[in-house]
Amino acid sequence: MMQADTGEQAGLRLGARLRWHGGTYRVLVLQGAEVQLGCLDEEGLDARALVSVVVGADDFALLDEDLQELEQEQVTDTSRLSVLSEAELKLVRDWERHLREIDDGVPPDAEEGAVPRPGYDPDRFTVRQRLAAKAAEMKALGFRHASAGTIERRRRAYQSRGVFGLIREIVPGSPWGRTDERVVRLLLAELKAGLGESDGDASRLYERLQAAVRREHEAEYDDLMISRATFYRLLGRLGINVASLHWPTDRRLDEANGAVPPYTPTFARRLGEQVQIDSTGLDIIAIGDDGRPVQVELTAAIDVASRTIIGAMIVPKVPGRGPRGRRLGGRATRSFDAVLMLAQALAPMPARPGWSPRALAEQSEMPYADLVACDPRMAGATARPVIRPRMVIVDHGKIFNSEHFDDVCRMLRIKVRPARERTATDKAIIESTFNAIKRRFSQYVTGYTGSDLKRRGKHVAEGPLWSLNELQDLLDQWIALDWQQKPHDGLRSPFLPGLTISPNRMYAALVAAEGHVPLVLTPHENRKLLPFTRLKVTDKGVRIGNRTYNSEALQEYRNRHSGIPGQGKRWQIRYSPYAPRFVWLWDHTKDDWVEAEFIHQRLISDEWTQWTWEQATLTVLEDGGHKEDQRRIAREVSALRERARKGPDVQRPRVPSLFTGPVLDLDVPQADPYEGVPDPDPAVVVRAPSLSGDAARILSAGWPGPGLMAAASRPDGEAAVEYACEGDPAPAGPVERYGSLSLHGSAADVFDRLHPRTPIERWSADSHPSLDDAHDEEDGEET
């Protein structure tokens, strides 16, 4: 019986336990290239096979006595010895000599037939006794860190990884110090598992590492687990920055899924072979359709081969209002915007008035004469090539995963390939292009906000701002004038690799090699790019959202069967969110379109969009109106466009509402002064006497009229007080007035002037004793 070299290299030895093809076996015989296995399973069968077949199986693994999988043996890294100093190499070799004496009984340099020294004979002493003897010997020789536990740990490292294991245990500065590889693997696994979680301190990671080591290696926990100080040193050796644990979640995920060196650039040989599409915030505030400042979002497509921006579209980014599921007025990039951008890429962009002459294709490096001969639409076009995409790379956003976007790409024979999740390198070209646009375009536009709120300038929204259409015009001109004609670092001349060239020059070189066949979309075909819904035509027409459309031509399809199985009388209706004035019914039997107009279009005197209609609907709902009141909403759309055209009222001061903070109950309850007082009974209330004349005339008269008091002179010099009631004659003698009364001032002033007149009080006491008593109690004195 002979053990083969292949078996030894694979770790197979007599008596070794292994897993193979789902069964558990023991090695019984090794002979040449064959191995005989005895099955350890109850219902299993013994086997005889080639060693290469056994060790090459997918589930092959060596097992310990408890049938647990052992770590695979590795070839010792002898190159590590060449970088050690003489002292370090001598220390490693000395430890190797002592450790082999513990296992073999004699050192490796002993002569043949040598007898083990006392205390090291494997047949007479246990491993624990040999370790204790070696510990005492090494301490006597002056070795540091030579306790029985340290010797046992280094012995296991030497048995599993040879000299390389000793180097990691003994020599400082090794990649992981003295930390076991299994602990390092668990640490990296815990670090990866926490990428998508909320940020946390390194102490949390250390506690999770403790739990993982206890869970996976409970029996060896005390030997494997490292201290907290060693843990932080290990993070440094692994290149893990402790501050990175507090990075935003998106940044941590992007960093973990980033490109791994060596970096390989995205490569394409043909125009349109790979087009990358994505959306991002443009970091600019513009004036929206309602005349208010709004954030904007950019959706762009770039050809990888030529780095040409074949399409770019700016849309407002406005949150909607209302409960979830029924929000209105929200606006951001939608699937129709991506489709519209693809349609834009298939047609030349005409130059607009006021643009620089250098932005024209005629003045650029594009083969203008050949392009005009091929496609007459290129006459007067901007310096932006027309490239038909063959394949587009998109992310997992809703706008690119929509059924509408997928249907249009299939109709245009464009393949759609989604990028991997959280892997920005799959569309690195468009990501880099966005950074360049923000650096070379956005920061020079008024209304630039910076990348976040911390970098935003003060009062940006209060300054002069461009409208959405003006901002789109500026971006289109910048693409034709700057981006397409400036040398790009990612483009090299095929003849002079050291020379960077512009996207337009690269386009000229590639289009000369493969040619150009334009795809001209007629209005008839363009309508097939619009979103659609299937509706039944009634006598009132069709209804999309809360708008009704009708026409005489549309009425021909009223209650008419579509002829499509499962659709009944529902016909395909196409509409444009940017021009909702008309809708089109597609008659598939004739391949023709039937147009219908919004029934209340006459109430709207301007162009409008789906977004302005939703804003007007919100205004009507907030005023107590109804969503189905189309007339009122149409008038509100017209008023909204008129307000946006006039702009804000600069004469009206902007008064901010008061900030009161959280509502607190600060009012102290006051006692009711009338609490316990019974309500008066109207039956016992005495009616006050009425005046016979005007109050102003009576108060200013020279003699007391009815209802007034006067004083007549008496022989004894005392004044006699009389009250002239209604019907009494005027006094015959001279009358002395007690001052002139006036109605000017408050009622309190009038009664203050009357207060010194004790005859009033005397009269009150005579006529109404109860009032006199109440008056005395109120003043606290008797009259």
KOLGUTOR-679974 format. One record per residue (C-alpha): residue in three letters; x, y, z. Coordinates in steps of 0.02 Angstrom, whole numbers, padded with zeros to 5 digits, always signed. Layout:
residues N
ALAXYZ/...
This chain:
residues 783
MET+00000+00000+00000/MET+00076+00165-00054/GLN+00020+00344-00033/ALA+00023+00442-00195/ASP+00095+00616-00209/THR-00070+00679-00277/GLY-00157+00620-00122/GLU-00032+00705-00008/GLN-00047+00868-00105/ALA-00236+00862-00091/GLY-00226+00835+00097/LEU-00282+00653+00087/ARG-00203+00538+00214/LEU-00246+00369+00282/GLY-00390+00385+00402/ALA-00437+00560+00345/ARG-00622+00601+00343/LEU-00696+00693+00195/ARG-00859+00744+00111/TRP-00887+00692-00069/HIS-01045+00693-00176/GLY-01152+00726-00023/GLY-01085+00579+00077/THR-00960+00562+00220/TYR-00811+00446+00195/ARG-00648+00389+00275/VAL-00489+00358+00174/LEU-00450+00171+00183/VAL-00321+00146+00047/LEU-00213+00262-00058/GLN-00128+00174-00203/GLY-00059+00269-00350/ALA-00189+00383-00424/GLU-00333+00290-00341/VAL-00413+00303-00170/GLN-00530+00183-00083/LEU-00660+00265+00029/GLY-00763+00187+00166/CYS-00934+00267+00188/LEU-00977+00329+00363/ASP-01162+00351+00326/GLU-01282+00215+00382/GLU-01355+00178+00211/GLY-01205+00231+00107/LEU-01088+00125+00003/ASP-00900+00118-00005/ALA-00818+00191-00159/ARG-00659+00179-00261/ALA-00612+00325-00372/LEU-00470+00428-00442/VAL-00393+00552-00321/SER-00414+00692-00448/VAL-00600+00655-00462/VAL-00624+00657-00274/VAL-00529+00817-00237/GLY-00602+00903-00391/ALA-00782+00882-00338/ASP-00879+01041-00298/ASP-00926+00985-00122/PHE-00757+00906-00076/ALA-00697+00955+00097/LEU-00590+00878+00233/LEU-00679+00849+00399/ASP-00620+00839+00579/GLU-00669+00706+00706/ASP-00836+00796+00735/LEU-00867+00794+00547/GLN-00845+00984+00539/GLU-00763+01058+00386/LEU-00577+01095+00405/GLU-00489+01242+00329/GLN-00405+01196+00166/GLU-00218+01177+00172/GLN-00118+01310+00084/VAL+00056+01311+00012/THR+00176+01398+00129/ASP+00227+01571+00071/THR+00414+01549+00077/SER+00443+01717-00008/ARG+00397+01801+00155/LEU+00559+01734+00231/SER+00664+01834+00107/VAL+00606+02001+00177/LEU+00643+01959+00358/SER+00796+02026+00445/GLU+00929+01905+00507/ALA+00868+01923+00687/GLU+00687+01893+00637/LEU+00732+01744+00529/LYS+00836+01668+00670/LEU+00691+01693+00792/VAL+00569+01607+00674/ARG+00686+01460+00645/ASP+00718+01440+00832/TRP+00531+01433+00867/GLU+00509+01309+00725/ARG+00645+01198+00801/HIS+00563+01200+00973/LEU+00387+01170+00908/ARG+00440+01020+00803/GLU+00526+00946+00955/ILE+00361+00953+01049/ASP+00271+00854+00912/ASP+00409+00737+00853/GLY+00507+00717+01016/VAL+00670+00767+00934/PRO+00722+00931+00848/PRO+00728+00933+00657/ASP+00919+00940+00653/ALA+00941+00786+00765/GLU+01043+00641+00700/GLU+00957+00483+00640/GLY+00916+00368+00784/ALA+00923+00507+00914/VAL+00824+00477+01073/PRO+00700+00609+01138/ARG+00760+00712+01282/PRO+00677+00690+01452/GLY+00503+00762+01453/TYR+00479+00761+01262/ASP+00447+00578+01220/PRO+00274+00572+01135/ASP+00250+00393+01193/ARG+00275+00433+01378/PHE+00214+00614+01399/THR+00054+00700+01347/VAL+00049+00858+01243/ARG+00009+00962+01396/GLN+00163+00893+01488/ARG+00275+00925+01338/LEU+00209+01103+01324/ALA+00246+01135+01508/ALA+00421+01067+01491/LYS+00454+01173+01336/ALA+00387+01329+01422/ALA+00507+01305+01569/GLU+00652+01274+01451/MET+00619+01426+01340/LYS+00599+01542+01489/ALA+00766+01480+01554/LEU+00842+01518+01383/GLY+00776+01698+01390/PHE+00630+01687+01266/ARG+00495+01816+01290/HIS+00310+01769+01275/ALA+00346+01585+01303/SER+00205+01530+01416/ALA+00120+01363+01387/GLY-00032+01450+01311/THR+00074+01553+01191/ILE+00172+01400+01138/GLU+00011+01304+01105/ARG-00060+01447+01000/ARG+00097+01458+00895/ARG+00102+01269+00881/ARG-00073+01269+00804/ALA-00024+01410+00687/TYR+00129+01313+00631/GLN+00029+01154+00604/SER-00104+01242+00499/ARG+00002+01366+00399/GLY+00182+01316+00423/VAL+00318+01448+00434/PHE+00196+01579+00368/GLY+00089+01553+00521/LEU+00239+01577+00633/ILE+00287+01738+00544/ARG+00115+01810+00576/GLU+00125+01759+00760/ILE+00303+01813+00796/VAL+00358+01953+00678/PRO+00274+02122+00711/GLY+00207+02219+00562/SER+00128+02072+00473/PRO-00034+02113+00377/TRP-00151+02067+00519/GLY-00032+02055+00666/ARG-00075+01905+00773/THR-00259+01907+00729/ASP-00326+01743+00663/GLU-00382+01745+00482/ARG-00554+01684+00533/VAL-00578+01839+00640/VAL-00525+01949+00494/ARG-00650+01864+00379/LEU-00789+01887+00507/LEU-00742+02071+00528/LEU-00751+02102+00341/ALA-00917+02010+00332/GLU-00992+02116+00471/LEU-00927+02274+00388/LYS-01009+02226+00224/ALA-01173+02179+00310/GLY-01184+02353+00389/LEU-01164+02451+00228/GLY-01351+02475+00202/GLU-01387+02513+00385/SER-01384+02678+00478/ASP-01213+02743+00525/GLY-01134+02693+00689/ASP-00974+02700+00790/ALA-00831+02577+00780/SER-00882+02515+00952/ARG-01042+02444+00877/LEU-00939+02354+00745/TYR-00828+02281+00882/GLU-00978+02215+00978/ARG-01047+02136+00819/LEU-00877+02056+00789/GLN-00882+01983+00965/ALA-01055+01910+00932/ALA-00999+01838+00764/VAL-00843+01755+00838/ARG-00947+01681+00981/ARG-01077+01620+00857/GLU-00956+01540+00734/HIS-00815+01482+00851/GLU-00890+01469+01024/ALA-00765+01339+01086/GLU-00616+01446+01032/TYR-00688+01615+01075/ASP-00564+01654+01214/ASP-00417+01615+01101/LEU-00480+01699+00944/MET-00563+01858+01005/ILE-00452+02011+01000/SER-00448+02157+01120/ARG-00525+02325+01081/ALA-00354+02405+01055/THR-00303+02266+00935/PHE-00468+02289+00845/TYR-00432+02472+00807/ARG-00255+02429+00751/LEU-00328+02295+00638/LEU-00445+02422+00557/GLY-00294+02528+00516/ARG-00200+02380+00440/LEU-00351+02337+00333/GLY-00362+02516+00270/ILE-00532+02547+00351/ASN-00555+02727+00403/VAL-00655+02739+00565/ALA-00732+02903+00502/SER-00801+02809+00350/LEU-00923+02719+00465/HIS-01015+02887+00484/TRP-01025+02924+00298/PRO-01199+02941+00220/THR-01275+02774+00173/ASP-01271+02811-00014/ARG-01087+02856-00006/ARG-01043+02698+00089/LEU-01137+02591-00037/ASP-01058+02680-00185/GLU-00885+02662-00108/ALA-00910+02476-00078/ASN-00978+02447-00254/GLY-00852+02560-00340/ALA-00732+02510-00475/VAL-00595+02388-00426/PRO-00423+02418-00499/PRO-00356+02391-00627/TYR-00483+02511-00701/THR-00551+02470-00873/PRO-00639+02609-00969/THR-00807+02580-01052/PHE-00772+02541-01233/ALA-00876+02557-01393/ARG-00819+02550-01574/ARG-00975+02609-01665/LEU-01088+02760-01651/GLY-01240+02720-01545/GLU-01169+02550-01495/GLN-01191+02601-01313/VAL-01289+02752-01252/GLN-01300+02788-01066/ILE-01454+02879-00997/ASP-01482+02947-00822/SER-01560+03092-00725/THR-01488+03211-00597/GLY-01525+03377-00512/LEU-01450+03522-00609/ASP-01417+03628-00452/ILE-01509+03777-00529/ILE-01669+03868-00482/ALA-01779+03929-00625/ILE-01948+04012-00648/GLY-02086+03884-00669/ASP-02243+03894-00773/ASP-02335+03976-00628/GLY-02204+04113-00609/ARG-02128+04040-00449/PRO-01950+03977-00420/VAL-01930+03789-00443/GLN-01787+03664-00436/VAL-01745+03582-00603/GLU-01691+03407-00653/LEU-01586+03356-00803/THR-01608+03195-00904/ALA-01470+03166-01032/ALA-01407+03031-01150/ILE-01225+03016-01205/ASP-01148+02909-01341/VAL-00999+02813-01270/ALA-00902+02799-01433/SER-00899+02986-01471/ARG-00945+03060-01301/THR-01084+03157-01390/ILE-01231+03219-01287/ILE-01367+03164-01407/GLY-01509+03226-01297/ALA-01535+03332-01143/MET-01699+03386-01066/ILE-01736+03498-00916/VAL-01895+03475-00816/PRO-01956+03560-00656/LYS-01950+03465-00493/VAL-02101+03510-00385/PRO-02179+03406-00245/GLY-02363+03370-00260/ARG-02498+03415-00136/GLY-02634+03309-00061/PRO-02644+03138+00025/ARG-02538+02993-00033/GLY-02611+02911-00187/ARG-02713+03066-00232/ARG-02578+03199-00245/LEU-02590+03329-00381/GLY-02469+03457-00450/GLY-02311+03353-00426/ARG-02183+03365-00566/ALA-02019+03278-00603/THR-01943+03175-00743/ARG-02068+03050-00811/SER-02059+02909-00938/PHE-02129+03024-01071/ASP-01984+03144-01043/ALA-01860+03004-01076/VAL-01956+02955-01233/LEU-01958+03137-01290/MET-01770+03145-01266/LEU-01746+02991-01376/ALA-01853+03072-01510/GLN-01746+03229-01493/ALA-01588+03125-01521/LEU-01655+03058-01687/ALA-01677+03228-01768/PRO-01559+03374-01798/MET-01579+03521-01681/PRO-01612+03683-01777/ALA-01514+03836-01723/ARG-01613+03970-01634/PRO-01606+04159-01660/GLY-01472+04243-01556/TRP-01355+04094-01550/SER-01171+04112-01588/PRO-01124+04070-01769/ARG-00992+03951-01700/ALA-01133+03844-01630/LEU-01189+03796-01806/ALA-01143+03630-01886/GLU-01081+03725-02037/GLN-00943+03805-01932/SER-00892+03645-01839/GLU-00782+03494-01872/MET-00931+03390-01927/PRO-00938+03336-02111/TYR-01075+03462-02144/ALA-01086+03447-02335/ASP-01101+03257-02330/LEU-01230+03264-02190/VAL-01339+03389-02282/ALA-01333+03281-02438/CYS-01385+03132-02333/ASP-01514+03222-02226/PRO-01580+03392-02286/ARG-01639+03429-02110/MET-01457+03463-02063/ALA-01463+03630-02156/GLY-01453+03765-02024/ALA-01437+03637-01884/THR-01329+03656-01729/ALA-01160+03571-01706/ARG-01234+03420-01620/PRO-01229+03253-01714/VAL-01381+03143-01742/ILE-01341+02969-01677/ARG-01466+02828-01675/PRO-01447+02724-01515/ARG-01427+02537-01537/MET-01423+02497-01350/VAL-01460+02607-01199/ILE-01393+02579-01023/VAL-01516+02637-00890/ASP-01530+02624-00701/HIS-01675+02552-00602/GLY-01776+02713-00594/LYS-01963+02706-00624/ILE-01953+02814-00780/PHE-01839+02688-00868/ASN-01928+02532-00804/SER-02098+02591-00865/GLU-02195+02497-00996/HIS-02209+02652-01104/PHE-02020+02678-01115/ASP-01991+02494-01151/ASP-02124+02491-01289/VAL-02051+02644-01376/CYS-01874+02573-01371/ARG-01937+02410-01444/MET-02029+02504-01582/LEU-01870+02601-01624/ARG-01768+02438-01617/ILE-01665+02497-01469/LYS-01605+02369-01342/VAL-01625+02415-01158/ARG-01498+02348-01034/PRO-01517+02393-00849/ALA-01361+02429-00747/ARG-01324+02331-00590/GLU-01397+02402-00431/ARG-01284+02519-00332/THR-01149+02502-00465/ALA-01111+02672-00536/THR-00968+02603-00640/ASP-01093+02523-00761/LYS-01138+02698-00821/ALA-00984+02794-00768/ILE-00981+02897-00928/ILE-01147+02983-00896/GLU-01104+03008-00712/SER-00941+03093-00761/THR-01035+03197-00890/PHE-01156+03261-00758/ASN-01010+03317-00650/ALA-00935+03409-00799/ILE-01101+03495-00840/LYS-01118+03558-00661/ARG-00939+03617-00660/ARG-00934+03697-00833/PHE-01114+03755-00854/SER-01220+03760-00695/GLN-01104+03864-00586/TYR-01102+04003-00716/VAL-01292+04017-00729/THR-01388+04138-00620/GLY-01490+04041-00494/TYR-01350+03916-00459/THR-01380+03836-00288/GLY-01228+03726-00262/SER-01234+03539-00232/ASP-01328+03549-00065/LEU-01405+03671+00059/LYS-01241+03694+00151/ARG-01162+03765-00006/ARG-01309+03871-00065/GLY-01288+04059-00071/LYS-01404+04178+00019/HIS-01561+04244-00068/VAL-01532+04142-00227/ALA-01717+04126-00263/GLU-01744+04314-00242/GLY-01623+04364-00380/PRO-01649+04364-00569/LEU-01691+04190-00633/TRP-01710+04111-00804/SER-01872+04030-00858/LEU-01873+03843-00896/ASN-01876+03872-01084/GLU-01735+03998-01073/LEU-01631+03880-00968/GLN-01660+03739-01093/ASP-01607+03855-01233/LEU-01446+03901-01140/LEU-01404+03718-01110/ASP-01432+03670-01292/GLN-01320+03812-01350/TRP-01185+03765-01224/ILE-01186+03584-01282/ALA-01164+03635-01464/LEU-01039+03773-01430/ASP-00933+03704-01288/TRP-00957+03520-01252/GLN-00960+03457-01431/GLN-00814+03563-01490/LYS-00694+03554-01342/PRO-00562+03414-01334/HIS-00616+03274-01220/ASP-00491+03179-01111/GLY-00576+03014-01151/LEU-00559+03034-01340/ARG-00396+03004-01432/SER-00353+03022-01614/PRO-00338+02852-01702/PHE-00185+02919-01793/LEU-00105+03018-01650/PRO-00147+02930-01486/GLY-00065+03070-01386/LEU-00187+03199-01456/THR-00356+03227-01373/ILE-00498+03268-01492/SER-00674+03339-01476/PRO-00835+03237-01485/ASN-00877+03314-01654/ARG-00708+03264-01728/MET-00727+03087-01660/TYR-00900+03081-01737/ALA-00827+03136-01904/ALA-00699+02995-01897/LEU-00826+02861-01850/VAL-00965+02916-01968/ALA-00841+02912-02112/ALA-00805+02730-02072/GLU-00983+02665-02052/GLY-01094+02796-02136/HIS-01257+02872-02078/VAL-01436+02824-02117/PRO-01560+02950-02043/LEU-01721+02893-01962/VAL-01852+03022-02006/LEU-02007+03014-01897/THR-02163+03091-01974/PRO-02300+03171-01868/HIS-02399+03012-01899/GLU-02259+02908-01819/ASN-02219+03035-01684/ARG-02393+03013-01612/LYS-02350+02831-01580/LEU-02219+02891-01456/LEU-02352+02972-01346/PRO-02424+02886-01192/PHE-02595+02810-01218/THR-02747+02742-01130/ARG-02893+02639-01192/LEU-03063+02724-01176/LYS-03241+02704-01237/VAL-03311+02843-01345/THR-03479+02907-01281/ASP-03595+03045-01338/LYS-03491+03164-01230/GLY-03328+03105-01308/VAL-03184+03035-01206/ARG-03122+03083-01035/ILE-02939+03086-00983/GLY-02915+03132-00801/ASN-03042+03268-00768/ARG-03045+03337-00945/THR-03169+03296-01084/TYR-03124+03291-01270/ASN-03244+03281-01415/SER-03260+03313-01601/GLU-03372+03264-01746/ALA-03244+03142-01812/LEU-03229+03063-01640/GLN-03418+03036-01630/GLU-03407+02914-01774/TYR-03330+02791-01650/ARG-03466+02810-01520/ASN-03517+02641-01450/ARG-03418+02558-01590/HIS-03325+02396-01561/SER-03137+02409-01580/GLY-03118+02237-01655/ILE-02976+02192-01534/PRO-03012+02037-01428/GLY-03033+02080-01246/GLN-03046+02269-01274/GLY-03228+02281-01325/LYS-03274+02460-01369/ARG-03116+02536-01297/TRP-03003+02624-01421/GLN-02823+02679-01404/ILE-02814+02865-01360/ARG-02645+02953-01367/TYR-02609+03117-01276/SER-02462+03232-01241/PRO-02434+03300-01064/TYR-02348+03452-01140/ALA-02490+03490-01262/PRO-02652+03423-01186/ARG-02761+03532-01295/PHE-02786+03386-01417/VAL-02796+03197-01404/TRP-02788+03071-01546/LEU-02885+02909-01569/TRP-02789+02780-01669/ASP-02894+02681-01789/HIS-02789+02524-01812/THR-02904+02465-01951/LYS-02854+02615-02059/ASP-02687+02658-01975/ASP-02754+02835-01958/TRP-02777+02962-01820/VAL-02937+03049-01765/GLU-02911+03215-01675/ALA-03019+03283-01533/GLU-03003+03450-01440/PHE-03034+03495-01259/ILE-03214+03555-01251/HIS-03173+03710-01146/GLN-03018+03764-01242/ARG-03101+03930-01287/LEU-03092+03979-01102/ILE-02902+03962-01104/SER-02818+04101-01201/ASP-02641+04033-01190/GLU-02538+03875-01209/TRP-02549+03758-01060/THR-02484+03591-00999/GLN-02540+03447-00890/TRP-02444+03523-00743/THR-02532+03693-00755/TRP-02699+03602-00763/GLU-02657+03508-00602/GLN-02605+03670-00517/ALA-02768+03752-00567/THR-02864+03601-00504/LEU-02779+03617-00335/THR-02826+03800-00324/VAL-03008+03762-00363/LEU-03013+03623-00233/GLU-02937+03735-00101/ASP-03070+03867-00138/GLY-03207+03740-00104/GLY-03237+03693-00284/HIS-03253+03521-00363/LYS-03129+03424-00467/GLU-03260+03394-00601/ASP-03294+03580-00629/GLN-03199+03590-00793/ARG-03258+03766-00837/ARG-03194+03839-00674/ILE-03029+03747-00688/ALA-03007+03807-00867/ARG-03033+03988-00812/GLU-02909+03961-00670/VAL-02781+03896-00797/SER-02801+04056-00896/ALA-02784+04161-00738/LEU-02630+04062-00686/ARG-02544+04093-00851/GLU-02590+04277-00840/ARG-02515+04292-00665/ALA-02358+04203-00722/ARG-02343+04322-00870/LYS-02357+04476-00759/GLY-02237+04410-00627/PRO-02241+04446-00440/ASP-02316+04608-00374/VAL-02162+04705-00318/GLN-02268+04844-00241/ARG-02348+04730-00116/PRO-02236+04706+00037/ARG-02197+04529+00084/VAL-02253+04510+00265/PRO-02199+04342+00335/SER-02318+04251+00447/LEU-02275+04253+00632/PHE-02179+04107+00701/THR-02258+04058+00865/GLY-02167+03896+00898/PRO-02254+03747+00978/VAL-02428+03783+01043/LEU-02431+03798+01232/ASP-02583+03820+01345/LEU-02535+03982+01436/ASP-02707+04058+01474/VAL-02751+04061+01660/PRO-02939+04036+01686/GLN-03023+04195+01758/ALA-03166+04189+01883/ASP-03333+04241+01812/PRO-03390+04400+01908/TYR-03573+04359+01872/GLU-03561+04180+01932/GLY-03703+04146+02055/VAL-03801+04304+02010/PRO-03976+04254+01955/ASP-04045+04318+01791/PRO-04160+04471+01813/ASP-04346+04447+01803/PRO-04420+04564+01671/ALA-04584+04575+01770/VAL-04507+04667+01918/VAL-04391+04786+01822/VAL-04449+04968+01841/ARG-04460+05062+01680/ALA-04348+05216+01673/PRO-04437+05383+01642/SER-04424+05448+01466/LEU-04368+05621+01412/SER-04491+05737+01328/GLY-04360+05823+01221/ASP-04193+05803+01138/ALA-04053+05762+01262/ALA-03932+05887+01184/ARG-04060+06027+01198/ILE-04102+05984+01377/LEU-03921+05977+01435/SER-03881+06145+01357/ALA-04045+06236+01406/GLY-04047+06386+01523/TRP-04189+06315+01627/PRO-04215+06139+01683/GLY-04324+06046+01564/PRO-04416+05885+01597/GLY-04308+05758+01679/LEU-04181+05887+01744/MET-04149+05963+01915/ALA-04146+06149+01947/ALA-04111+06257+02099/ALA-04227+06403+02147/SER-04176+06538+02267/ARG-04265+06537+02435/PRO-04276+06677+02559/ASP-04166+06584+02683/GLY-04030+06571+02550/GLU-04044+06381+02532/ALA-04071+06306+02366/ALA-04231+06213+02339/VAL-04212+06066+02225/GLU-04354+06019+02114/TYR-04370+05892+01980/ALA-04475+05941+01835/CYS-04564+05786+01780/GLU-04660+05767+01623/GLY-04812+05879+01626/ASP-04754+05994+01768/PRO-04750+06182+01734/ALA-04587+06276+01726/PRO-04532+06359+01889/ALA-04596+06534+01910/GLY-04444+06606+01998/PRO-04269+06629+01938/VAL-04175+06468+01901/GLU-03992+06441+01938/ARG-03902+06316+01828/TYR-03773+06199+01904/GLY-03649+06222+01766/SER-03664+06186+01581/LEU-03676+06002+01536/SER-03601+05936+01374/LEU-03610+05772+01279/HIS-03429+05785+01223/GLY-03313+05650+01289/SER-03349+05477+01351/ALA-03495+05424+01458/ALA-03378+05414+01608/ASP-03328+05597+01584/VAL-03510+05652+01578/PHE-03554+05561+01739/ASP-03396+05626+01824/ARG-03458+05801+01793/LEU-03627+05753+01865/HIS-03556+05666+02018/PRO-03536+05822+02130/ARG-03720+05860+02103/THR-03785+05795+02268/PRO-03964+05838+02217/ILE-03953+05695+02093/GLU-03904+05578+02229/ARG-04040+05648+02342/TRP-04167+05625+02204/SER-04105+05449+02175/ALA-04119+05410+02360/ASP-04296+05481+02368/SER-04357+05396+02212/HIS-04257+05234+02217/PRO-04190+05192+02391/SER-04121+05027+02328/LEU-04008+05116+02201/ASP-03946+05233+02339/ASP-03899+05086+02450/ALA-03807+05002+02308/HIS-03715+05163+02270/ASP-03661+05182+02454/GLU-03598+05004+02459/GLU-03499+05032+02300/ASP-03418+05194+02362/GLY-03396+05129+02540/GLU-03475+05283+02619/GLU-03645+05362+02652/THR-03709+05509+02554/
